[in-house]
Amino acid sequence: MNKIFLKYNPKHKSPFVYQMFESLSAKYDLMNNLITLGLHKYIKKHAIKKIPIQENSKILDICTGTGDIALELAKNSSQETFITAVDFSPKMLDIAGQKAGTYNNINFIQANALNLPFADDSFDISIISFGLRNLDDINQALQEFKRVTKKDGYIVNIDIGKPSGILAPFIRLYFTYIVPFLGKFFGKNNFYYYLPLSATSFPSQEKLLLIYKGLDFKEVKNYNYLSGIIAQQIIRV
Ligand SMILES: C[S@@+](CC[C@H](N)C(=O)[O-])C[C@H]1O[C@@H](n2cnc3c(N)ncnc32)[C@H](O)[C@@H]1O
């Protein structure tokens, strides 16, 4: 069982988040499959199909983790599409690199999402999947993503949403009690108590749309999956 060295501070999450992903990297994929009963893969596939990707696109995968999105993009696009995948956790990037194997159109780089090492207007599409929730400042992050994305390009966010309907209270119970238990039991990791905390404090789909509006994005489309447990926004820069 891992010891927790740093306390979670919602106003300055990144040291805690860094330590957490370094600690759970080896079991990250297993736990994702377990917690979502494999559904995260299906949703990621569908979410990627909704993105208007052109041939020869330059795509940035921010907070790539173990590389699921980067790999799915590589599988479904031509060799001319080039994917740059960044994360601040070296251990998550190691696993992503191993999974990427023979794909030579993905470049993995260690970088902080809030201070990306790229020139303005570098990418046609910037994607962040289950990452925005973990960043210290959503507005600052979106401005940074906007900076590196070409005008008329797209930013795509996929993350835990606020579900609606009769399932909503059961989902909350599942995240609050079952997920930390699964993390402790199967992941041998105490960090899974962070998931419900981060999901609860993350803005709803409606609030995110207001945040995007405040940052003068041209157009935003929201897609809900599983009654809004997961949501995707495709944002025109
Ligand atoms: C929940 S994982 C998501 C991984 C992957 N995108 C997916 O959809 O499965 C979040 C990732 O964000 C990374 N991360 C969190 N804060 C970051 C930051 N400030 N800069 C770069 N990466 C960060 C973590 O290291 C972790 O790998």
The ligand as a Tripos MOL2 file, in Angstrom:
@<TRIPOS>MOLECULE
LIG
   27    29     1     0     0
SMALL
NO_CHARGES

@<TRIPOS>ATOM
      1 C1         -6.6050   10.7420  -15.3690 C.3       1 LIG1
      2 S1         -5.0990   10.7670  -16.2750 S.3       1 LIG1
      3 C2         -5.7090   10.8490  -17.9280 C.3       1 LIG1
      4 C3         -4.8690   10.0640  -18.8880 C.3       1 LIG1
      5 C4         -5.4220    9.9290  -20.3120 C.3       1 LIG1
      6 N1         -5.5610   11.2070  -20.9760 N.3       1 LIG1
      7 C5         -6.7250    9.1700  -20.3470 C.2       1 LIG1
      8 O1         -7.6930    9.6920  -20.9140 O.co2     1 LIG1
      9 O2         -6.7730    8.0420  -19.8450 O.co2     1 LIG1
     10 C6         -4.5420   12.4240  -16.0030 C.3       1 LIG1
     11 C7         -3.1040   12.6390  -16.4610 C.3       1 LIG1
     12 O3         -2.8400   14.0400  -16.3650 O.3       1 LIG1
     13 C8         -1.5010   14.2180  -15.9710 C.3       1 LIG1
     14 N2         -1.3830   15.5810  -15.4320 N.ar      1 LIG1
     15 C9         -2.0330   16.0940  -14.3710 C.ar      1 LIG1
     16 N3         -1.6790   17.3780  -14.1770 N.ar      1 LIG1
     17 C10        -0.7950   17.6840  -15.1730 C.ar      1 LIG1
     18 C11        -0.1010   18.8580  -15.5300 C.ar      1 LIG1
     19 N4         -0.2160   19.9830  -14.8220 N.pl3     1 LIG1
     20 N5          0.6920   18.8310  -16.6100 N.ar      1 LIG1
     21 C12         0.8340   17.7020  -17.3370 C.ar      1 LIG1
     22 N6          0.2150   16.5400  -17.0390 N.ar      1 LIG1
     23 C13        -0.6090   16.5380  -15.9730 C.ar      1 LIG1
     24 C14        -1.2580   13.1000  -14.9720 C.3       1 LIG1
     25 O4          0.1120   12.8230  -14.8080 O.3       1 LIG1
     26 C15        -2.0490   11.9540  -15.5970 C.3       1 LIG1
     27 O5         -1.2290   11.1550  -16.3990 O.3       1 LIG1
@<TRIPOS>BOND
     1     1     2 1
     2     2     3 1
     3     2    10 1
     4     3     4 1
     5     4     5 1
     6     5     6 1
     7     5     7 1
     8     7     8 2
     9     7     9 1
    10    10    11 1
    11    11    12 1
    12    11    26 1
    13    12    13 1
    14    13    14 1
    15    13    24 1
    16    14    15 ar
    17    14    23 ar
    18    15    16 ar
    19    16    17 ar
    20    17    18 ar
    21    17    23 ar
    22    18    19 1
    23    18    20 ar
    24    20    21 ar
    25    21    22 ar
    26    22    23 ar
    27    24    25 1
    28    24    26 1
    29    26    27 1
@<TRIPOS>SUBSTRUCTURE
     1 LIG1         1 GROUP 0 **** ****
